[in-house]
Amino acid sequence: MHRAIATVCLSGTLEDKLNAAAAAGFNGVEIFENDFIAAPWSAERVRRHCAGLGLSIDLYQPFRDFEGAEPDSMRRNLRRAERKFELMERLGVDTILVCSSVAPDTVDDDDLAAEQLHTLAEHAARRGMRIAYEALAWGRFVNTWEHSWDIVRRGDHPALGLCVDSFHVLSRADNGNGKTDPAGIATVPGEKLFFLQLADAPRLDMDVLQWSRHHRLFPGQGSFDLATFTTAVLATGYRGPLSLEVFNDVFRQSAPDRAAVDAMRSLIALEEALGRQPEVRQRERIELARPAPAPELSGFAFTELAVDADSGPRLARALAAMGFAHIGEHRSKPVQLWQLGDARILLNSGGEQATAVSAIAVETADPAASARRAEALLAPALPRARGPAEADLTAVAAPDGTEIFFCRTGAEGTGWLSDFILTGTASDAPTAVTHIDHVALAQPFDYFDEATLFYRAVLGLDPRHDSEFAAPFGLVRGRAVTEPAGRVRIALHGTVLRRGDWAPGVPDPQHLAMATGDIFASARAMRARGAPLLSIPDNYYDDLGARLELDPEVLAAMRECQVLYDRDGVGEYYHFHTEVFGDRIFLEIVQRAGGYSGYGAVNAPVRMTAHRAVRSPTGEASRRLPSEGQAP
Amino acid sequence: MHRAIATVCLSGTLEDKLNAAAAAGFNGVEIFENDFIAAPWSAERVRRHCAGLGLSIDLYQPFRDFEGAEPDSMRRNLRRAERKFELMERLGVDTILVCSSVAPDTVDDDDLAAEQLHTLAEHAARRGMRIAYEALAWGRFVNTWEHSWDIVRRGDHPALGLCVDSFHVLSRADNGNGKTDPAGIATVPGEKLFFLQLADAPRLDMDVLQWSRHHRLFPGQGSFDLATFTTAVLATGYRGPLSLEVFNDVFRQSAPDRAAVDAMRSLIALEEALGRQPEVRQRERIELARPAPAPELSGFAFTELAVDADSGPRLARALAAMGFAHIGEHRSKPVQLWQLGDARILLNSGGEQATAVSAIAVETADPAASARRAEALLAPALPRARGPAEADLTAVAAPDGTEIFFCRTGAEGTGWLSDFILTGTASDAPTAVTHIDHVALAQPFDYFDEATLFYRAVLGLDPRHDSEFAAPFGLVRGRAVTEPAGRVRIALHGTVLRRGDWAPGVPDPQHLAMATGDIFASARAMRARGAPLLSIPDNYYDDLGARLELDPEVLAAMRECQVLYDRDGVGEYYHFHTEVFGDRIFLEIVQRAGGYSGYGAVNAPVRMTAHRAVRSPTGEASRRLPSEGQAP
């Protein structure tokens, strides 16, 4: 389909926005009036620039407070419209968005509104232009698509049609602010549907205008069902642009080239979802993006940690104390392979990077298909330096820069393991660890929503477990993306507000969590082997005992083993942590019981404070458990 | 009065919070349970630490979901309470906050709630403790202070009383969510009012729980009338702590020592406001802070710009082109004095600072009283290097680091002008400029609300003209603080979200605006003299012509002179700008007509884009007006 984006979605000058849209592969743009007004370029130059970039100008917007006006206002409104039509001629755009009036002096008279829009359409038609009338969710009188359609019908002019915007429609359907039926859009004749604007949004209980102006998202980043909505629109016969109109405070200040790619990815994923709708599949002549389906993911092949001269040996000692065996060395790079159960960790001391999770490798049923899909969804491919006899690992960059590898560990010949000279074998899991449960990645402030869409679209993971909690140094937002069966879990977290210089612990820690079948056995064994485990304050266990009627023996074991605890309606979560290596890496051991599928977010502030206490010059280190290099 | 602060107001570990509260001069704290649970210190150690800092522990909070419980839950709730009472004994705190239940299984039965709270009070009384029951604005059934008071009355136990929190009371009074009458609190017997929590907030149309958890402010930073509220509380005979409980996403991640000073300033200012309430003044035995009243301010004495080797000469040439005369040199520092009409600008090339507004000097009726007031309100005093025969200028630091001087230009002997050797005289204002209209200061992200309170409390300025607009590189928030007659106006602005590395124009520009009586004469004269004025796109004037039915001659003059325009119900605003000097300084010339008291915020995005176009490598400089060093 024709993919467009409103310039208001992106940051920068009009030139920045147009260039970014074109670079991301958009076919057209909506020119947001304020962007044009502030631009140093004439309409003719904007037109030439767009043409040179291969961008059509699909819409000029918005034209406000037109209909339902008293006669004197109407005269002024028509004069204002004529000026804008002249400008549109110069720009080479034939459709203008007229949004329903919010002016306090608007007259509540549908016949008058219809008549005035008819007049406006008549003026537009003389220049070969069209009026796309849109109900704002907060319009003074017209605030549902049904109402705007009724007025368009009464206005009865070939140059008068409807613009539907998923936010305005679904925000009202969603919050019960007004009776509206998105599915009913399918009954509008296609030739009367002039324009389609798409935006997603998180569910928020707030003033709808503020919700719209600050919190819209690209499709797939929020809670709206845009595939169903768009299917209803396509059922009318509408074949115009799929055009994004997203007002978002973060995107407004993010790098526009990057936001434009994020936006394009959202449309490709939406088109793919449309292709799965039976109503759409039966229709001819709808060109939709059809990326390769996401192959099944069955777990983590490995996780790679970049380490430096200090953290590398410390991490190696910690892994050994946790029961990992150092079983291999990379053929051409300074990379160690450690294994325990099915958990494999690479320690890479070859880069310039500070200690961090540098790569995640997922086990995929079809690495090549995973790579093709990633490419189709605009994931940046990473070049790999490759030695002889080394596997051609395909990797893409996640929004936070983490490398994502697609692997099939068992595959003959091409397996990634053949890159390693095996020098040992994994032990018998003396500490009960079985596999990697999840990887937790701190997201840069600007890319949290981009990351959600990336993992959802590129890897086929589902966003779950949204959380927000008051950490000791500021509010933190969390979200997990998981393979449906929970075999690949990535926990994303980031600050709700970008932090200032004062904040300690920047960059935010990342961690690797390993699953165990017996949390207390793991803790005791690791402690006995000298693992540098994090100690938790007694206050935490006193509160746990006050809040929950736990078995006193279990509570005592938790206190002894410094295990944190959470439960929900379906299960329980036990977890403990190591100290931090380098600036930001720690390890976690978790045990899930019942159907618990969360990440113990409720305990994160306690864990963060405990990490801080260990690292702070004023923190008490006396209660620390025996640490590396010490006998237990 | 006894001034307290809840630990939840501040960022950091419990230790950070306690130390910051004590350093700012608080008498006591509320221990927020989560802060204690995460702390490595035992209750006894926290108690000792507080005692050592001179802090009483006034409240332990919160205890949730107690009343209206089924029998089995009640058994567990009492067990939970006993555990907390034990902890409170160890901490040495005798009052616990019990907030109204939000649990979905709460029973709607006031008699039951009263009976259960009576039982809880009985348990507390055995240990000499008290229950302060508070209605959360979003409580399941109890969500007004009246309802909580009714239950406390029915509960009828000497150890059962009320906690009132200004947010929970005023948020409901303000948004019409429920019938409540803050003034009625005055009828509660003082001995039943166990605790007072204070928070301000901006008016926001959103879910009250989210409003409370993220957007509370210290008194004087928001829209609530806390003086009237607190007066009603004091009328009961309540003489307990004035205790701040503010949940704010920005404060949660700001430096705690600084936030604690901001908090203390808010209480001092509130006490001063209480002292002006007739009902309070008539009462004996209320100790209130009484800082010296703010002396009248009558304008700007001068504004000092820090300049570097490049921007200094450019600014000097620009000032000359704008009609300023270089009339003096500082006796001991590399500071030039420039004057035009009553506008005086110092160019200080002696510091390490990048080009910026470094100081503002206000004309005060009593510099010494202004300084005493600033000190009483915790404004950081700045040491001054002083040469012989130099005036002892008193200066304090504003939250953004700008120095604020208190001056009386006409004063005999001690006037700041005597620090300068006068080498010339001001010209006859050939460019019609009369005085400094306002100074616009970019506020660091974390200190916007602190700045509001600082200027309001320290200088006696009123916050006005809140604005929020989509600038080309992100959302910007604005607020002015002004002397009632408009003789001192400071326009504060800052980004709504802290910007990332991508954003251009960081640090955000500041500017100095000079008033003229004839905007077009000023523009033409300055242009003729070669001032480096900023050019505005034609698109802006085309839109102005479309939107407003302006006199074509006036519109033509605006276009010719690159003057921007705004109007409101009472007046008009004309303004034009210079280019940027150094990284962040520009000058503005403004003309106000009628009662217009704003700052043309509607035009800021256009101005910002124009500045960007001049500075950007891809921007068009061809339409720039004749610049410095060029003949017109």
Interface residues (C-beta under 8 A of the other chain):
Chain A: V8 S11 G12 T13 E15 E33 N34 F36 I37 A38 A39 P40 W41 S42 A43 R76 R79 R80 R83 K84 L87 L204 D205 M206 D207 Q210 H214 D249 V250 R252 Q253 S254 A255 P444 F445 D446 A470 P472 F473 G474 L475 T495 V496 L497 R498 R499 G500 W502 A503 P537 D538 N539 Y540 D542 D543 G545 A546 R547 E549 P605 V606 M608 T609 A610 R612 A613 S616 T618 G619 E620 R623
Chain B: V8 S11 G12 T13 E15 E33 N34 F36 I37 A38 A39 P40 W41 S42 A43 R76 R79 R80 R83 K84 L87 L204 D205 M206 D207 Q210 H214 D249 V250 R252 Q253 S254 A255 P444 F445 D446 A470 P472 F473 G474 L475 T495 V496 L497 R498 R499 G500 W502 A503 P537 D538 N539 Y540 D542 D543 G545 A546 R547 E549 P605 V606 M608 T609 A610 R612 A613 S616 T618 G619 E620 R623
